[in-house]
Each structure stands twice: as structure tokens, then as C-alpha cells.
Amino acid sequence: MSRCVRDEERQLVWNKLKEILYELTLAAKKVWKDKNMPDRLSIYVTYAKLCKSYLDVADEESFKICETIANEAKFLGKSTLDDEQWKEANNSIEQIKKIITNAKHERELINDSS
């Protein structure tokens, strides 16, 4: 498979993943109203991991979505969560931030070497 075809295929897969993730995040908003709910945040951990896995085709908007939800959840703080839920939520927040930061750094390295 040529590189051009591979890149095009990865872009198509990424676009489909974004559509699925969009639907999933809409459903999550209905189920878990608070942005700091651990189960809701776990979806964004997955989103961030996919951004990193598809770094060559992932768009800046996706990075921003993950960063924004992590920041908003952190801002909400513990709120109505019990200690265990807050620990889990905080872990997810930190994971999202770390994954996105690493992905952006890797993208810079790729762009610098091009």
C-alpha cells in the first residue's frame, strides 16, 4: 500500500472515529450531567488516546476538546463526588492532560523533522 493511500485511509478512519466519539459524548452528557463524573471523563481519556494514536491525522479541535473537558472537570473540583469518585476523576483529568501534552510534543517533533 502506498503511503498516500495509507494516509488517506487513516484520515477516513479518523473522521469516522470523530463522528462516533461525537455521538458518544452527546450521550455521555445526557447520562452524566456533571463534567467531573469519572465515567464521563473515561470517554475523554479514550478520545485523547485516539488523538495520540492518530497523531498524523488528528485535528487541533480534538486536542482542544479533550483539554477543555479536563480543565472544566478540574475547575468543578470534588463537588458532589465521594472521595473514591474524585480520586478516579482526578486520575482521568491528569491522564487526559498528560496524553494531550505528549501528543502535541510528538506532533511538534514530527513537524520539525519534515
N, C-alpha and C positions, 0 to 999 in steps of 0.2 A: 504494500500500500504506500503510495507516495505521501510525502509529508503534507502536501497541500490538501489531499483528500482526508488525511488523518486530522488535520487542523479543522477542516470544515465539519467533519463528523463530531469532533469534540465540541465545537461551537453549537451544533444542533442538539447534542446531548445536554449541554449546559443550559440551553434555552428551555428545553423540556423540564429539566430539574427545577429551574426557576419557577416555571408555571406550577409544578407540583408543590413546591415549597410555599408559593404564594397562597394556594388553596389551603394548605396545611396551617399556615399562620393565621389565615382568616378563621378557620375552625377553632384553632387554639385560643384566639381572642374571645370567642363565644363561650368556650368551656372554662377558661381560666381568665377571669376579668383583670386580676392584678398582674402587672408586668413582672413582679418578683416571684411568681409561683414557680417552684422547681421544675415541674413537668413542662410548663410553657417554655422555660429557659432551655430545657434539654433539646427542644426543637431547634433553637438558635445555635446551640453547640454543634449540632449536626450540620446546620446551614454553614457555619463558619468552617467546619472540617471540609465540607464540599467546596467551599470557596478556595481553600488551600489546595485541595486535590485537583481542581480545575483552574489553577492559577493562571495558566496561559490564556484562558478564555473568559474567566470570571470578570464581571464588570465592577466598577467602583461603587455603584449603587448598592450592590450586595454586601460589600465590605461595610458600607455606611449603615445599612440596616442592622447588621449584627452589632456593630459598635454602639449604635443608638439604643438598641434594646438593652444592652449590657449597662450602659450609663443610666438609663431610666430606671432599671431594676435596682441598681446600686443607690440611686437617689431616693427611691422609695424606702430603702432600708428594710429592717425586720418587719415593720408594720404589724400585720396580724399573724405572721408566721410563727410557729413554735421554734424552739432552739434548733431542732434537727432539720426542719424545713429551711431555716435561714442558713444553716451551715451548708446544706445542699445547694441552695440558691446562690450563695456567695461563691461556692466552688465553681458553679456553672458560669457565673459572671467572670471570674478570673480566667477560666478556660477560654471563653469567647475572646476576651481581650488578648490573651497570650497567642491564640491561634491567629487572630487577625493581624496582630503586630508582626508575628513571624512571617505570615503570608506576604504582607506588604514589604517587609525587608527582602524576602526572597524575590519578589517581583522587581524591586529596585536592582538587585544583583543581576537578574536576567536582562533587564533593560540596559544596564551599564555594559554588559558583555556583548550586546548586539551591535 
